[in-house]
Amino acid sequence: QVQLVESGGGLVQAGGSLRLSCAASGRTASIYAMGWFRQAPGKEREFLGRVRWSGTSTYYSDSVKGRFTISRDNAKNTVYLQMDSLKPEDTAVYSCAANGGSTYYYTGGNPWEYDYWGQGTQVTVSS
């Protein structure tokens, strides 16, 4: 099993920045990739980006490309989501997810490619 805990959410003004953290525990050696998703009120869950646990491969949704950056610290079993130039439409619950090898992995851009999820952290961007 893999456990994920997000932190770092809060209230920020438009144009500001925020960094989210996702700490993994359990059988972290089995993790292949970590992804970030968000879900705004009345909207479907949206893929933001993902990073391989090993190597340098990253992949982002067009909606956040250039503003959001994913990084990792394997020594701390933690992945980060740096969010810059935030907009009110970025307001949502942000969740991290891990592929632990028990689901089919293709690009990492679909929820069904991940078998472990965190509880989510609220991000609110004011105008």
Rosetta constraint file for C-alpha pairs under 8 A:
AtomPair CA 1 CA 26 HARMONIC 5.86 0.50
AtomPair CA 1 CA 27 HARMONIC 5.79 0.50
AtomPair CA 2 CA 24 HARMONIC 6.73 0.50
AtomPair CA 2 CA 25 HARMONIC 5.78 0.50
AtomPair CA 2 CA 26 HARMONIC 4.77 0.50
AtomPair CA 2 CA 27 HARMONIC 5.48 0.50
AtomPair CA 2 CA 28 HARMONIC 6.36 0.50
AtomPair CA 2 CA 98 HARMONIC 7.91 0.50
AtomPair CA 2 CA 100 HARMONIC 7.50 0.50
AtomPair CA 2 CA 116 HARMONIC 6.45 0.50
AtomPair CA 3 CA 24 HARMONIC 5.61 0.50
AtomPair CA 3 CA 25 HARMONIC 5.18 0.50
AtomPair CA 3 CA 26 HARMONIC 6.09 0.50
AtomPair CA 3 CA 116 HARMONIC 7.10 0.50
AtomPair CA 3 CA 117 HARMONIC 7.54 0.50
AtomPair CA 3 CA 118 HARMONIC 7.14 0.50
AtomPair CA 4 CA 22 HARMONIC 6.33 0.50
AtomPair CA 4 CA 23 HARMONIC 5.63 0.50
AtomPair CA 4 CA 24 HARMONIC 4.68 0.50
AtomPair CA 4 CA 25 HARMONIC 6.63 0.50
AtomPair CA 4 CA 96 HARMONIC 7.29 0.50
AtomPair CA 4 CA 97 HARMONIC 7.41 0.50
AtomPair CA 4 CA 116 HARMONIC 7.40 0.50
AtomPair CA 4 CA 117 HARMONIC 6.23 0.50
AtomPair CA 4 CA 118 HARMONIC 4.61 0.50
AtomPair CA 4 CA 119 HARMONIC 7.70 0.50
AtomPair CA 5 CA 22 HARMONIC 5.43 0.50
AtomPair CA 5 CA 23 HARMONIC 5.30 0.50
AtomPair CA 5 CA 24 HARMONIC 6.73 0.50
AtomPair CA 5 CA 118 HARMONIC 5.22 0.50
AtomPair CA 5 CA 119 HARMONIC 6.62 0.50
AtomPair CA 5 CA 120 HARMONIC 7.63 0.50
AtomPair CA 6 CA 20 HARMONIC 7.00 0.50
AtomPair CA 6 CA 21 HARMONIC 5.51 0.50
AtomPair CA 6 CA 22 HARMONIC 4.38 0.50
AtomPair CA 6 CA 23 HARMONIC 6.53 0.50
AtomPair CA 6 CA 95 HARMONIC 6.87 0.50
AtomPair CA 6 CA 96 HARMONIC 6.90 0.50
AtomPair CA 6 CA 118 HARMONIC 6.30 0.50
AtomPair CA 6 CA 119 HARMONIC 6.96 0.50
AtomPair CA 6 CA 120 HARMONIC 5.87 0.50
AtomPair CA 6 CA 121 HARMONIC 5.99 0.50
AtomPair CA 7 CA 20 HARMONIC 5.79 0.50
AtomPair CA 7 CA 21 HARMONIC 5.23 0.50
AtomPair CA 7 CA 22 HARMONIC 6.53 0.50
AtomPair CA 7 CA 120 HARMONIC 8.00 0.50
AtomPair CA 7 CA 121 HARMONIC 6.09 0.50
AtomPair CA 8 CA 18 HARMONIC 7.44 0.50
AtomPair CA 8 CA 19 HARMONIC 6.16 0.50
AtomPair CA 8 CA 20 HARMONIC 4.58 0.50
AtomPair CA 8 CA 21 HARMONIC 6.11 0.50
AtomPair CA 8 CA 121 HARMONIC 7.29 0.50
AtomPair CA 9 CA 18 HARMONIC 7.46 0.50
AtomPair CA 9 CA 19 HARMONIC 7.72 0.50
AtomPair CA 9 CA 20 HARMONIC 6.28 0.50
AtomPair CA 9 CA 121 HARMONIC 5.35 0.50
AtomPair CA 9 CA 122 HARMONIC 5.25 0.50
AtomPair CA 9 CA 123 HARMONIC 4.95 0.50
AtomPair CA 9 CA 124 HARMONIC 7.95 0.50
AtomPair CA 10 CA 122 HARMONIC 6.16 0.50
AtomPair CA 10 CA 123 HARMONIC 5.05 0.50
AtomPair CA 10 CA 124 HARMONIC 6.11 0.50
AtomPair CA 11 CA 123 HARMONIC 6.20 0.50
AtomPair CA 11 CA 124 HARMONIC 4.79 0.50
AtomPair CA 11 CA 125 HARMONIC 5.92 0.50
AtomPair CA 11 CA 126 HARMONIC 7.27 0.50
AtomPair CA 12 CA 16 HARMONIC 6.25 0.50
AtomPair CA 12 CA 17 HARMONIC 7.30 0.50
AtomPair CA 12 CA 18 HARMONIC 7.49 0.50
AtomPair CA 12 CA 123 HARMONIC 7.85 0.50
AtomPair CA 12 CA 124 HARMONIC 6.35 0.50
AtomPair CA 12 CA 125 HARMONIC 5.02 0.50
AtomPair CA 12 CA 126 HARMONIC 6.28 0.50
AtomPair CA 13 CA 86 HARMONIC 7.64 0.50
AtomPair CA 13 CA 125 HARMONIC 5.41 0.50
AtomPair CA 13 CA 126 HARMONIC 4.81 0.50
AtomPair CA 13 CA 127 HARMONIC 6.21 0.50
AtomPair CA 14 CA 85 HARMONIC 7.04 0.50
AtomPair CA 14 CA 86 HARMONIC 5.31 0.50
AtomPair CA 14 CA 87 HARMONIC 5.02 0.50
AtomPair CA 14 CA 88 HARMONIC 6.24 0.50
AtomPair CA 14 CA 125 HARMONIC 5.73 0.50
AtomPair CA 14 CA 126 HARMONIC 5.66 0.50
AtomPair CA 14 CA 127 HARMONIC 5.32 0.50
AtomPair CA 15 CA 84 HARMONIC 7.14 0.50
AtomPair CA 15 CA 85 HARMONIC 4.26 0.50
AtomPair CA 15 CA 86 HARMONIC 4.88 0.50
AtomPair CA 15 CA 87 HARMONIC 6.36 0.50
AtomPair CA 16 CA 84 HARMONIC 6.22 0.50
AtomPair CA 16 CA 85 HARMONIC 5.53 0.50
AtomPair CA 16 CA 86 HARMONIC 5.58 0.50
AtomPair CA 17 CA 82 HARMONIC 7.49 0.50
AtomPair CA 17 CA 83 HARMONIC 5.43 0.50
AtomPair CA 17 CA 84 HARMONIC 4.42 0.50
AtomPair CA 17 CA 85 HARMONIC 6.24 0.50
AtomPair CA 17 CA 86 HARMONIC 6.25 0.50
AtomPair CA 18 CA 82 HARMONIC 6.16 0.50
AtomPair CA 18 CA 83 HARMONIC 5.23 0.50
AtomPair CA 18 CA 84 HARMONIC 6.73 0.50
AtomPair CA 19 CA 80 HARMONIC 6.74 0.50
AtomPair CA 19 CA 81 HARMONIC 5.58 0.50
AtomPair CA 19 CA 82 HARMONIC 4.42 0.50
AtomPair CA 19 CA 83 HARMONIC 5.95 0.50
AtomPair CA 20 CA 80 HARMONIC 5.55 0.50
AtomPair CA 20 CA 81 HARMONIC 5.02 0.50
AtomPair CA 20 CA 82 HARMONIC 6.47 0.50
AtomPair CA 20 CA 83 HARMONIC 7.99 0.50
AtomPair CA 21 CA 78 HARMONIC 6.71 0.50
AtomPair CA 21 CA 79 HARMONIC 5.96 0.50
AtomPair CA 21 CA 80 HARMONIC 4.62 0.50
AtomPair CA 21 CA 81 HARMONIC 6.54 0.50
AtomPair CA 22 CA 78 HARMONIC 5.43 0.50
AtomPair CA 22 CA 79 HARMONIC 5.24 0.50
AtomPair CA 22 CA 80 HARMONIC 6.25 0.50
AtomPair CA 22 CA 96 HARMONIC 6.41 0.50
AtomPair CA 22 CA 118 HARMONIC 7.97 0.50
AtomPair CA 23 CA 76 HARMONIC 7.66 0.50
AtomPair CA 23 CA 77 HARMONIC 5.98 0.50
AtomPair CA 23 CA 78 HARMONIC 4.45 0.50
AtomPair CA 23 CA 79 HARMONIC 6.71 0.50
AtomPair CA 24 CA 28 HARMONIC 6.61 0.50
AtomPair CA 24 CA 77 HARMONIC 5.42 0.50
AtomPair CA 24 CA 78 HARMONIC 6.02 0.50
AtomPair CA 25 CA 77 HARMONIC 7.14 0.50
AtomPair CA 27 CA 31 HARMONIC 7.69 0.50
AtomPair CA 28 CA 77 HARMONIC 7.27 0.50
AtomPair CA 28 CA 100 HARMONIC 7.95 0.50
AtomPair CA 30 CA 100 HARMONIC 5.20 0.50
AtomPair CA 30 CA 101 HARMONIC 6.51 0.50
AtomPair CA 31 CA 53 HARMONIC 6.54 0.50
AtomPair CA 31 CA 98 HARMONIC 6.45 0.50
AtomPair CA 31 CA 99 HARMONIC 5.69 0.50
AtomPair CA 31 CA 100 HARMONIC 4.40 0.50
AtomPair CA 31 CA 101 HARMONIC 6.78 0.50
AtomPair CA 32 CA 52 HARMONIC 6.05 0.50
AtomPair CA 32 CA 53 HARMONIC 5.44 0.50
AtomPair CA 32 CA 54 HARMONIC 7.51 0.50
AtomPair CA 32 CA 98 HARMONIC 7.49 0.50
AtomPair CA 32 CA 99 HARMONIC 5.61 0.50
AtomPair CA 32 CA 100 HARMONIC 6.00 0.50
AtomPair CA 32 CA 101 HARMONIC 6.65 0.50
AtomPair CA 33 CA 50 HARMONIC 6.84 0.50
AtomPair CA 33 CA 51 HARMONIC 5.67 0.50
AtomPair CA 33 CA 52 HARMONIC 4.25 0.50
AtomPair CA 33 CA 53 HARMONIC 5.09 0.50
AtomPair CA 33 CA 98 HARMONIC 5.91 0.50
AtomPair CA 33 CA 99 HARMONIC 5.42 0.50
AtomPair CA 33 CA 100 HARMONIC 7.71 0.50
AtomPair CA 33 CA 108 HARMONIC 7.52 0.50
AtomPair CA 34 CA 50 HARMONIC 5.49 0.50
AtomPair CA 34 CA 51 HARMONIC 5.51 0.50
AtomPair CA 34 CA 52 HARMONIC 6.42 0.50
AtomPair CA 34 CA 53 HARMONIC 6.84 0.50
AtomPair CA 34 CA 79 HARMONIC 7.42 0.50
AtomPair CA 34 CA 96 HARMONIC 7.00 0.50
AtomPair CA 34 CA 97 HARMONIC 5.64 0.50
AtomPair CA 34 CA 98 HARMONIC 4.57 0.50
AtomPair CA 34 CA 99 HARMONIC 6.47 0.50
AtomPair CA 35 CA 47 HARMONIC 7.89 0.50
AtomPair CA 35 CA 48 HARMONIC 7.54 0.50
AtomPair CA 35 CA 49 HARMONIC 5.72 0.50
AtomPair CA 35 CA 50 HARMONIC 3.98 0.50
AtomPair CA 35 CA 51 HARMONIC 6.47 0.50
AtomPair CA 35 CA 96 HARMONIC 5.62 0.50
AtomPair CA 35 CA 97 HARMONIC 5.13 0.50
AtomPair CA 35 CA 98 HARMONIC 6.37 0.50
AtomPair CA 35 CA 108 HARMONIC 6.92 0.50
AtomPair CA 35 CA 109 HARMONIC 7.84 0.50
AtomPair CA 36 CA 47 HARMONIC 6.47 0.50
AtomPair CA 36 CA 48 HARMONIC 5.47 0.50
AtomPair CA 36 CA 49 HARMONIC 5.51 0.50
AtomPair CA 36 CA 50 HARMONIC 6.15 0.50
AtomPair CA 36 CA 81 HARMONIC 7.69 0.50
AtomPair CA 36 CA 94 HARMONIC 7.13 0.50
AtomPair CA 36 CA 95 HARMONIC 5.82 0.50
AtomPair CA 36 CA 96 HARMONIC 4.54 0.50
AtomPair CA 36 CA 97 HARMONIC 6.33 0.50
AtomPair CA 37 CA 45 HARMONIC 6.69 0.50
AtomPair CA 37 CA 46 HARMONIC 5.46 0.50
AtomPair CA 37 CA 47 HARMONIC 4.60 0.50
AtomPair CA 37 CA 48 HARMONIC 5.27 0.50
AtomPair CA 37 CA 49 HARMONIC 7.37 0.50
AtomPair CA 37 CA 94 HARMONIC 5.79 0.50
AtomPair CA 37 CA 95 HARMONIC 5.26 0.50
AtomPair CA 37 CA 96 HARMONIC 6.24 0.50
AtomPair CA 37 CA 97 HARMONIC 7.78 0.50
AtomPair CA 38 CA 45 HARMONIC 5.70 0.50
AtomPair CA 38 CA 46 HARMONIC 5.29 0.50
AtomPair CA 38 CA 47 HARMONIC 6.73 0.50
AtomPair CA 38 CA 48 HARMONIC 7.18 0.50
AtomPair CA 38 CA 92 HARMONIC 5.92 0.50
AtomPair CA 38 CA 93 HARMONIC 5.42 0.50
AtomPair CA 38 CA 94 HARMONIC 4.28 0.50
AtomPair CA 38 CA 95 HARMONIC 5.96 0.50
AtomPair CA 39 CA 43 HARMONIC 6.24 0.50
AtomPair CA 39 CA 44 HARMONIC 6.06 0.50
AtomPair CA 39 CA 45 HARMONIC 4.50 0.50
AtomPair CA 39 CA 46 HARMONIC 6.08 0.50
AtomPair CA 39 CA 92 HARMONIC 5.28 0.50
AtomPair CA 39 CA 93 HARMONIC 5.37 0.50
AtomPair CA 39 CA 94 HARMONIC 6.68 0.50
AtomPair CA 40 CA 44 HARMONIC 7.30 0.50
AtomPair CA 40 CA 45 HARMONIC 7.51 0.50
AtomPair CA 40 CA 90 HARMONIC 7.93 0.50
AtomPair CA 40 CA 91 HARMONIC 6.38 0.50
AtomPair CA 40 CA 92 HARMONIC 4.17 0.50
AtomPair CA 40 CA 93 HARMONIC 6.39 0.50
AtomPair CA 41 CA 92 HARMONIC 6.97 0.50
AtomPair CA 47 CA 61 HARMONIC 6.54 0.50
AtomPair CA 47 CA 109 HARMONIC 5.88 0.50
AtomPair CA 47 CA 110 HARMONIC 6.87 0.50
AtomPair CA 47 CA 111 HARMONIC 7.76 0.50
AtomPair CA 48 CA 60 HARMONIC 5.83 0.50
AtomPair CA 48 CA 61 HARMONIC 5.10 0.50
AtomPair CA 48 CA 63 HARMONIC 7.70 0.50
AtomPair CA 48 CA 64 HARMONIC 6.65 0.50
AtomPair CA 48 CA 109 HARMONIC 7.89 0.50
AtomPair CA 49 CA 58 HARMONIC 7.33 0.50
AtomPair CA 49 CA 59 HARMONIC 5.40 0.50
AtomPair CA 49 CA 60 HARMONIC 4.09 0.50
AtomPair CA 49 CA 61 HARMONIC 5.84 0.50
AtomPair CA 49 CA 70 HARMONIC 7.24 0.50
AtomPair CA 49 CA 108 HARMONIC 7.99 0.50
AtomPair CA 49 CA 109 HARMONIC 7.11 0.50
AtomPair CA 50 CA 58 HARMONIC 5.81 0.50
AtomPair CA 50 CA 59 HARMONIC 5.51 0.50
AtomPair CA 50 CA 60 HARMONIC 6.67 0.50
AtomPair CA 50 CA 70 HARMONIC 7.06 0.50
AtomPair CA 50 CA 108 HARMONIC 6.41 0.50
AtomPair CA 50 CA 109 HARMONIC 7.47 0.50
AtomPair CA 51 CA 56 HARMONIC 7.50 0.50
AtomPair CA 51 CA 57 HARMONIC 5.92 0.50
AtomPair CA 51 CA 58 HARMONIC 4.57 0.50
AtomPair CA 51 CA 59 HARMONIC 6.69 0.50
AtomPair CA 51 CA 70 HARMONIC 6.78 0.50
AtomPair CA 51 CA 71 HARMONIC 7.32 0.50
AtomPair CA 51 CA 72 HARMONIC 7.96 0.50
AtomPair CA 52 CA 56 HARMONIC 6.86 0.50
AtomPair CA 52 CA 57 HARMONIC 5.70 0.50
AtomPair CA 52 CA 58 HARMONIC 6.73 0.50
AtomPair CA 53 CA 72 HARMONIC 7.78 0.50
AtomPair CA 53 CA 74 HARMONIC 7.56 0.50
AtomPair CA 58 CA 70 HARMONIC 7.48 0.50
AtomPair CA 60 CA 64 HARMONIC 6.96 0.50
AtomPair CA 60 CA 65 HARMONIC 5.73 0.50
AtomPair CA 61 CA 65 HARMONIC 5.99 0.50
AtomPair CA 64 CA 68 HARMONIC 5.67 0.50
AtomPair CA 67 CA 83 HARMONIC 6.13 0.50
AtomPair CA 67 CA 84 HARMONIC 5.20 0.50
AtomPair CA 67 CA 85 HARMONIC 6.29 0.50
AtomPair CA 67 CA 86 HARMONIC 7.89 0.50
AtomPair CA 68 CA 81 HARMONIC 6.73 0.50
AtomPair CA 68 CA 82 HARMONIC 5.54 0.50
AtomPair CA 68 CA 83 HARMONIC 4.57 0.50
AtomPair CA 68 CA 84 HARMONIC 6.16 0.50
AtomPair CA 69 CA 81 HARMONIC 5.74 0.50
AtomPair CA 69 CA 82 HARMONIC 5.03 0.50
AtomPair CA 69 CA 83 HARMONIC 6.63 0.50
AtomPair CA 70 CA 79 HARMONIC 7.17 0.50
AtomPair CA 70 CA 80 HARMONIC 5.58 0.50
AtomPair CA 70 CA 81 HARMONIC 4.72 0.50
AtomPair CA 70 CA 82 HARMONIC 6.31 0.50
AtomPair CA 71 CA 79 HARMONIC 5.78 0.50
AtomPair CA 71 CA 80 HARMONIC 5.20 0.50
AtomPair CA 71 CA 81 HARMONIC 6.70 0.50
AtomPair CA 71 CA 82 HARMONIC 7.97 0.50
AtomPair CA 72 CA 77 HARMONIC 7.74 0.50
AtomPair CA 72 CA 78 HARMONIC 5.81 0.50
AtomPair CA 72 CA 79 HARMONIC 4.15 0.50
AtomPair CA 72 CA 80 HARMONIC 5.89 0.50
AtomPair CA 73 CA 77 HARMONIC 6.03 0.50
AtomPair CA 73 CA 78 HARMONIC 5.33 0.50
AtomPair CA 73 CA 79 HARMONIC 6.23 0.50
AtomPair CA 74 CA 78 HARMONIC 6.32 0.50
AtomPair CA 74 CA 79 HARMONIC 7.97 0.50
AtomPair CA 86 CA 90 HARMONIC 6.47 0.50
AtomPair CA 86 CA 125 HARMONIC 6.83 0.50
AtomPair CA 87 CA 91 HARMONIC 7.66 0.50
AtomPair CA 87 CA 125 HARMONIC 6.19 0.50
AtomPair CA 87 CA 126 HARMONIC 7.81 0.50
AtomPair CA 87 CA 127 HARMONIC 7.64 0.50
AtomPair CA 88 CA 124 HARMONIC 7.39 0.50
AtomPair CA 88 CA 125 HARMONIC 4.71 0.50
AtomPair CA 88 CA 126 HARMONIC 5.70 0.50
AtomPair CA 88 CA 127 HARMONIC 6.05 0.50
AtomPair CA 89 CA 125 HARMONIC 7.56 0.50
AtomPair CA 90 CA 123 HARMONIC 7.69 0.50
AtomPair CA 90 CA 124 HARMONIC 7.48 0.50
AtomPair CA 90 CA 125 HARMONIC 6.66 0.50
AtomPair CA 91 CA 122 HARMONIC 7.84 0.50
AtomPair CA 91 CA 123 HARMONIC 5.45 0.50
AtomPair CA 91 CA 124 HARMONIC 4.59 0.50
AtomPair CA 91 CA 125 HARMONIC 5.46 0.50
AtomPair CA 92 CA 122 HARMONIC 6.12 0.50
AtomPair CA 92 CA 123 HARMONIC 5.58 0.50
AtomPair CA 92 CA 124 HARMONIC 6.67 0.50
AtomPair CA 93 CA 120 HARMONIC 5.88 0.50
AtomPair CA 93 CA 121 HARMONIC 5.44 0.50
AtomPair CA 93 CA 122 HARMONIC 4.45 0.50
AtomPair CA 93 CA 123 HARMONIC 6.08 0.50
AtomPair CA 94 CA 120 HARMONIC 5.23 0.50
AtomPair CA 94 CA 121 HARMONIC 5.29 0.50
AtomPair CA 94 CA 122 HARMONIC 6.24 0.50
AtomPair CA 94 CA 123 HARMONIC 6.99 0.50
AtomPair CA 95 CA 117 HARMONIC 7.13 0.50
AtomPair CA 95 CA 118 HARMONIC 5.89 0.50
AtomPair CA 95 CA 119 HARMONIC 6.64 0.50
AtomPair CA 95 CA 120 HARMONIC 4.27 0.50
AtomPair CA 95 CA 121 HARMONIC 6.54 0.50
AtomPair CA 96 CA 117 HARMONIC 6.05 0.50
AtomPair CA 96 CA 118 HARMONIC 5.66 0.50
AtomPair CA 96 CA 120 HARMONIC 7.14 0.50
AtomPair CA 97 CA 114 HARMONIC 6.06 0.50
AtomPair CA 97 CA 115 HARMONIC 7.42 0.50
AtomPair CA 97 CA 116 HARMONIC 5.51 0.50
AtomPair CA 97 CA 117 HARMONIC 4.45 0.50
AtomPair CA 97 CA 118 HARMONIC 6.38 0.50
AtomPair CA 98 CA 114 HARMONIC 5.40 0.50
AtomPair CA 98 CA 115 HARMONIC 6.34 0.50
AtomPair CA 98 CA 116 HARMONIC 5.14 0.50
AtomPair CA 98 CA 117 HARMONIC 6.56 0.50
AtomPair CA 99 CA 103 HARMONIC 6.91 0.50
AtomPair CA 99 CA 105 HARMONIC 7.51 0.50
AtomPair CA 99 CA 113 HARMONIC 6.58 0.50
AtomPair CA 99 CA 114 HARMONIC 4.44 0.50
AtomPair CA 99 CA 115 HARMONIC 5.61 0.50
AtomPair CA 99 CA 116 HARMONIC 6.67 0.50
AtomPair CA 100 CA 114 HARMONIC 7.35 0.50
AtomPair CA 100 CA 115 HARMONIC 6.52 0.50
AtomPair CA 100 CA 116 HARMONIC 7.33 0.50
AtomPair CA 101 CA 105 HARMONIC 7.99 0.50
AtomPair CA 102 CA 115 HARMONIC 6.90 0.50
AtomPair CA 103 CA 112 HARMONIC 7.50 0.50
AtomPair CA 103 CA 113 HARMONIC 5.79 0.50
AtomPair CA 103 CA 114 HARMONIC 6.47 0.50
AtomPair CA 103 CA 115 HARMONIC 6.42 0.50
AtomPair CA 104 CA 113 HARMONIC 5.79 0.50
AtomPair CA 105 CA 113 HARMONIC 5.23 0.50
AtomPair CA 105 CA 114 HARMONIC 7.83 0.50
AtomPair CA 106 CA 113 HARMONIC 7.31 0.50
AtomPair CA 108 CA 113 HARMONIC 6.00 0.50
AtomPair CA 108 CA 114 HARMONIC 7.78 0.50
AtomPair CA 109 CA 113 HARMONIC 7.53 0.50
AtomPair CA 110 CA 114 HARMONIC 7.80 0.50
